[in-house]
């Protein structure tokens, strides 16, 4: 074997050891999925708080996020249940249209980074879970920077990977009973 051939093999081996994702056709995708969204700060809830099951705990410190994980064709997320109706746990009217929404509507709020300053307002996303998929309209932001106050229904800031969905979305996906609350899903833009 020539010196050039040995040198090429050595460099190729070094590249594969240094960048193992290069041996996969999905190198760019895998790297993109590996990016982490790290907390950008914290929010301390008031020492005396509102009392409800979902409310901020008095004096508790919550992480805040300016980002969300990168969006792909199967973006991993946690779906939570939200009541978008007036007086529901969603707090103020929806950011996108300034309206409340019935629980029979397939609507969602996305974490701040995915909400993208309203760029997804009024657009549908496709949510996948339990072998089913459903379209849902983005109507609100699930705020990852603020919370523990009246506009946020006294709830903590949302996680950075949250899709807050109406009951109609949960029903369409066939998720019922004890599974309702926090459920792993994937979603994508339509």
C-alpha positions as CSV (number, residue, x, y, z in Angstrom):
1,X,0.0,0.0,0.0
2,X,1.4,3.4,-0.9
3,X,2.1,6.2,1.5
4,X,-0.7,8.3,0.0
5,X,-3.2,5.5,0.5
6,X,-2.2,5.1,4.2
7,X,-2.4,8.8,4.7
8,X,-5.9,9.0,3.2
9,X,-7.0,6.1,5.4
10,X,-5.5,7.7,8.5
11,X,-7.3,11.0,7.8
12,X,-10.6,9.2,7.1
13,X,-10.3,7.3,10.3
14,X,-9.5,10.4,12.3
15,X,-12.5,12.2,10.8
16,X,-14.8,9.3,11.7
17,X,-13.6,9.2,15.2
18,X,-13.8,13.0,15.6
19,X,-17.2,13.3,13.8
20,X,-19.0,10.0,14.1
21,X,-22.2,11.5,12.6
22,X,-20.4,11.7,9.2
23,X,-20.9,8.0,8.7
24,X,-24.7,8.6,8.7
25,X,-26.6,10.2,5.8
26,X,-28.4,12.2,8.5
27,X,-25.4,14.0,9.9
28,X,-26.8,17.5,9.6
29,X,-30.1,16.4,11.0
30,X,-28.6,14.6,13.9
31,X,-26.4,17.5,14.8
32,X,-29.3,19.9,14.6
33,X,-31.4,17.6,16.9
34,X,-28.5,17.6,19.4
35,X,-28.6,21.4,19.9
36,X,-29.9,22.3,23.3
37,X,-32.0,25.2,24.4
38,X,-30.6,26.3,27.7
39,X,-32.3,28.5,30.3
40,X,-31.8,32.2,29.7
41,X,-32.7,33.2,33.3
42,X,-35.0,32.6,36.2
43,X,-38.3,33.9,37.6
44,X,-39.0,33.9,41.3
45,X,-42.7,33.7,42.2
46,X,-44.0,36.0,44.8
47,X,-43.6,34.9,48.4
48,X,-47.4,35.0,48.8
49,X,-49.1,33.4,45.8
50,X,-52.4,32.5,44.3
51,X,-53.6,29.1,45.3
52,X,-54.6,26.5,42.7
53,X,-53.2,23.1,41.5
54,X,-51.4,24.7,38.5
55,X,-50.3,27.9,40.2
56,X,-46.8,29.0,41.0
57,X,-45.5,27.8,44.4
58,X,-44.7,30.8,46.7
59,X,-41.0,31.7,46.6
60,X,-40.2,29.0,44.0
61,X,-37.6,29.9,41.3
62,X,-38.5,28.8,37.8
63,X,-36.2,28.7,34.7
64,X,-37.0,30.9,31.8
65,X,-36.2,30.4,28.1
66,X,-35.8,32.6,25.1
67,X,-35.4,29.6,22.8
68,X,-37.1,26.3,21.9
69,X,-35.5,23.3,20.3
70,X,-35.1,23.5,16.5
71,X,-38.2,22.6,14.4
72,X,-38.0,19.6,12.2
73,X,-40.4,17.2,10.4
74,X,-40.8,15.4,13.8
75,X,-40.1,18.0,16.5
76,X,-40.2,16.4,19.9
77,X,-42.4,18.2,22.5
78,X,-44.5,17.7,25.5
79,X,-48.2,18.4,25.0
80,X,-50.1,19.9,27.9
81,X,-53.8,20.6,28.3
82,X,-55.1,24.2,28.1
83,X,-58.5,25.7,28.4
84,X,-58.5,28.6,26.0
85,X,-62.1,29.8,26.9
86,X,-62.8,32.9,29.0
87,X,-62.2,32.1,32.6
88,X,-60.1,29.0,31.6
89,X,-56.5,28.3,32.7
90,X,-55.1,30.0,29.6
91,X,-55.3,33.4,31.3
92,X,-55.8,36.4,29.0
93,X,-57.3,36.1,25.4
94,X,-55.1,34.5,22.8
95,X,-52.1,36.6,21.6
96,X,-52.7,36.0,17.9
97,X,-56.3,37.2,17.6
98,X,-57.2,38.7,21.0
99,X,-60.0,36.2,21.4
100,X,-60.9,33.3,23.6
101,X,-61.5,29.9,22.0
102,X,-63.9,27.1,22.7
103,X,-62.5,23.7,24.0
104,X,-64.1,22.1,20.9
105,X,-61.7,24.0,18.6
106,X,-58.4,22.4,17.7
107,X,-56.1,25.2,18.9
108,X,-52.6,25.4,20.5
109,X,-50.2,27.7,22.1
110,X,-46.5,27.2,21.4
111,X,-43.5,27.8,23.6
112,X,-42.0,31.3,23.1
113,X,-39.2,30.1,20.7
114,X,-41.6,28.1,18.5
115,X,-44.2,30.9,18.6
116,X,-41.5,33.0,16.9
117,X,-42.9,36.4,17.8
118,X,-46.2,35.5,16.2
119,X,-44.9,34.1,12.9
120,X,-46.9,30.9,13.3
121,X,-50.1,32.8,14.3
122,X,-53.2,31.4,12.5
123,X,-51.2,28.7,10.8
124,X,-51.8,25.0,11.3
125,X,-49.3,22.5,12.8
126,X,-49.5,18.7,12.5
127,X,-49.3,16.9,15.9
128,X,-48.4,13.2,16.0
129,X,-49.1,10.9,18.9
130,X,-50.3,7.3,19.5
131,X,-50.2,6.5,15.8
132,X,-52.6,9.4,14.9
133,X,-52.1,12.9,13.7
134,X,-54.2,16.0,13.8
135,X,-54.0,19.6,12.5
136,X,-54.3,22.4,15.1
137,X,-54.2,26.1,14.6
138,X,-51.7,28.2,16.5
139,X,-53.6,30.9,18.4
140,X,-51.3,31.8,21.3
141,X,-47.8,31.8,22.9
142,X,-47.0,29.6,25.9
143,X,-44.8,32.2,27.5
144,X,-41.4,30.8,28.6
145,X,-40.2,34.1,30.0
146,X,-43.0,35.3,32.2
147,X,-45.6,33.9,34.6
148,X,-46.9,33.7,38.2
149,X,-49.2,36.7,37.5
150,X,-52.8,37.3,36.5
151,X,-52.1,37.6,32.7
152,X,-50.6,34.1,32.9
153,X,-53.3,32.7,35.2
154,X,-50.8,32.6,38.1
155,X,-49.0,29.7,36.4
156,X,-45.2,29.3,36.0
157,X,-43.4,30.0,32.8
158,X,-44.0,27.3,30.2
159,X,-41.2,24.7,29.4
160,X,-39.2,25.5,26.3
161,X,-40.7,22.5,24.5
162,X,-44.4,22.8,25.2
163,X,-47.4,22.5,22.9
164,X,-50.3,23.6,25.0
165,X,-53.4,22.1,23.4
166,X,-57.2,22.4,23.7
167,X,-59.3,19.4,24.7
168,X,-60.4,19.0,21.1
169,X,-56.7,18.2,20.1
170,X,-56.4,15.6,22.9
171,X,-59.7,14.0,21.8
172,X,-58.7,13.9,18.2
173,X,-55.5,12.1,19.1
174,X,-57.4,9.6,21.3
175,X,-55.5,10.5,24.5
176,X,-57.8,10.2,27.5
177,X,-57.8,9.4,31.2
178,X,-54.6,9.5,33.1
179,X,-52.6,10.2,30.0
180,X,-54.1,13.7,29.7
181,X,-51.8,16.3,31.2
182,X,-48.2,16.0,30.0
183,X,-47.8,13.7,27.0
184,X,-44.8,13.2,24.6
185,X,-45.6,14.1,21.0
186,X,-44.0,15.2,17.8
187,X,-45.1,18.1,15.6
188,X,-44.3,19.9,12.4
189,X,-45.3,22.9,10.4
190,X,-47.8,22.2,7.7
